Amino acid sequence: MPEGDTIWRTAAALRRRLAGQIVLEARPAALARLKGRQLEAVDANGKHLLMHFAGGITLHSHMRMTGAWHVYRPGERWRQPERRATAVLTFPEAVAVCFAAPLMELVVDERLAVGHLGPDILVDPFDLDEVIRRARRSEAPSIAELLLEQRVCAGVGNIYKCETLWALRLDPWTAPAKLDEPTLRRVYTTARQLMRRNLLTPIAHQRAAVHGRGGRPCPRCEMPIRVRAQGVQARLTYFCPSCQGQPARKPVPTR
């Protein structure tokens, strides 16, 4: 799933290539209202992308596990088949195509799309006090699950959940109530630092400490990294049993 930093880079690319241009054609039919409208701005909010058009209409998309926006030159061959296109916006100088996004909708009030989210972890200024207030009200049973709760803080995904908790030597199964406020603040501050760094150097060009490295040596202590399903959605948590502690749960086999 694209995380907040990926959506920020996507918004920046769309803004750079398309802002100020008029939509010549919009498909499918549900997006036809965008034809003839100027793209005024493109914003990211957590894992949500918002394209603002003249007349107060916003195209709201969420990539979830499968979606991706591409921008092509007119006539350029697409990298995915047209049948996978969720949205196709033709501009005078480019064609923007969103492939396989589960959520694509037009809204007249963006608050209906993103009003439930907590503060975006990448914005300046970052409202850490509000995040802590929301975190203390959350019923998340573990710090790992709390980090993924978008109503508390928007933008953190599974990669940065794992990398943040490893960096701070925290057991992912620790109950948030057991963490004092300075520690909880360090959790979100560290996640923010890692994600903002990735805006400049994508994680694909960096070496992750634990995420995706099940069975390989921990960069800090060389113990094999473990991976286990966690939470209702069974998201995989990568962690070092030596640096972070080992919960009494059956491991998911590594591949």
N, C-alpha and C positions, 0 to 999 in steps of 0.2 A: 504494500500500500504506500503510495507517495506520502511523505511526511510534510510538515509545514514548510520546511526549507525548499523542498522540491516545488511546491505550489508557488512559493515566492519567486523562484527563478522562472517558472512558467509564466507568471503574471508579468514579470519584467520583460521577458522575450516577446509576449503578445503586445505589450504596451509599446515597446520599441519598434516593432514591425508594423503595427496596425493603428495605433492611436491617431485620431483625427480623420481617418478614412471613412468613406460611405459604403455601407453594405449594398452590393449590387444584386445579390441573390442569397437567400437563406433557406436551408433545408434541414430537417423535414418540414412538412406543412405547419407543424406546431410553432415553428420559429419564423413563419412568413412575415410576422409583424415587424421584424427587424429590417426588412428590405427598405432601402432609402434612408435609413437612419445612420447618423454619424456615431462612431465609437468614441466616447468621450474619455473614458478612463478604464483601467483594469486593476483590480485590487485582489489581494489574497487575505483571507481571514481564517487562520488555522489551516485546515485541510480543504477549505472551500475556496473556489475561484469565482469572482464577480466581474462581469463585463458590463459596464454602464453605457447605455446608448441614449441619444437625444430623445427627449420626450418622457424621461423618467422611467424607462424600462431597463431592467437588469437581467442579464442571462446568468443564471446561477448553475454552476456545475460542481460535482463532487466525484473525484476519480475512484475512490475506494480502492479495490484490489486490482482493477483492470484498466482504468481509463488513462488517456494521455492526449494532450493537445499537440498537434503538429502544425507547422506553417510551411507552405510550399509556394514556389513561384508559379504563376499561371502556366498551366501546361506541364508542370513537372510531375513525374510519376510518384504516386503515393507509396509509402512504405508498408501500408496495410491495405487489404481489400476494401472496396467501397461498402460492402455489406456490413462491415464492422463500424461504420461511421455513425456516431450519435448526433453529430451536428456538423454542418458544412456551411461556412460563411465565406462568400466570395467578395473580395475587395478589389479595387482597381489594380493594386500592385501585389496582391498575395491572396492565397486561399488558406483559411484556418479550418482545420479538421480536428474534431475530437473523436477519438476512437474508443469504443467500448466503455463509456462512462455510464454507470448505472443511474445517475441522477443528472438530468438536464432539464431546466425549467425556466420560464420567463416569470419574473415577479415585478410588481410595481413598488413594493416596500421590502427592501433587503433585510429588514429586521425580522421578517417572517422566515427568512432562510438561515440567518446566523445569529439572531437575537438570543438564542439559548446558550451560546458559547461563552466560555470564560475568556479572560484577557488573552490576546494573541501573544505567544511567547517571544515572537521576533520583533514586535513593534517597539518604537521609542516614543515616549517613555513607557517602560514596562511596569504595569501596576502589580507589583509583587504582593503588596498588602492585601489586595482584593483576592489574589490567588490563594493566599494563606487562609483568608476568611472562608472561601469556598471549600478549600481542602478540609478544614476542620468540621464543616457541615456534611462532608461526604460520608457515605456508608461503605466505601471501598474497603475490602478486608485486608488489602496488602498495599505496600507502597508502590509496587509494580503496577497494580491495577489502578491505583490513584493517578499515576503519571499518564495513563492512557485516557483518563476521564476528561473529555473535551469540555464538559460543562464547568470544570474547575480551571483548566488552562488549555487553550486551543493550540494545536500544532504538533504536540509530541506524539510520536508513533513508536512502534515496537523496537526499531533500531536504537533510538536515543533513550528509550526506557532502559534497555540492557546496558548501553554504554555509560549512561549516567550513574546507574547503581554500581557498576563495576568501578568506575572512577572514584566513587566515594566509599567503596568497600562495604556496601550495605546489602544485607540479605534481602532479596526481592520479596520474600514472604513476610517480612516484618510488618506488623500492624501499624498504620499511620499514627494511631493514638500513642504508640510507644516512642515516637520521635518527638524530641523537644522542638520548639519553634526555630532556633538557629539551624538545626539539622535540616528541617523541612525547607527552610529558606535556601540552604546550600543545594538541596536537591534541584529545585527549580532554577536557581542561578546557574548551576553546572549544566543542566540541560540547555538552557538558553545560550551559554557560551559555546557549547559544542555545535549547536545548530547554526548559530551566527557565523562560526568559523566555516561551516560547510557551505554557506552562501558564496564564499570565495573559492573554496576547494571542495568540490563535491565528494561525498564519502566514497564514491566509486573509485576515486583516485587516492584515497587514504586507506590505511590498514585499520580495520575495526579491531578493537581489543577483544571482544567476545562474540558479538553478534555474527551468526553464520559460521562460527568456528568450533562447533561442537566436536569434542574429542581431541582438539589440537591444544598445544601448551598455552597456558596463560602467559601473557607478556610480562607479568610481574613476578610470578612465583613458579611458573612452568608446570603447574598441576594441570591435568586435562580439564578443559572446559566442559561443563555439563549443560544439557538442554532438557527442559521439562515444560509440559503444558501447564498453563496457569490460568485460573479464572473461568468464568462461565463460557467465554468464547474460546477457551483453550489456546490462547496465544502462546507461542513458544518463547520461553525465557531462557536466555543464555547467561551463564554465570560461572564464576570460579568457586568451587566448594571450599577451597582453602582461604582465599582472600575475603569471601563474602559469607561463608557459612553454608551448611548443607541441610536443607529441609528434609524431613522424613517423608519423601514422596517417591513413588516409582518413576524412574526416568523414562523419557521418550527415547527410543533408540536413535542414535545419530547415523547419518548417512555419509 
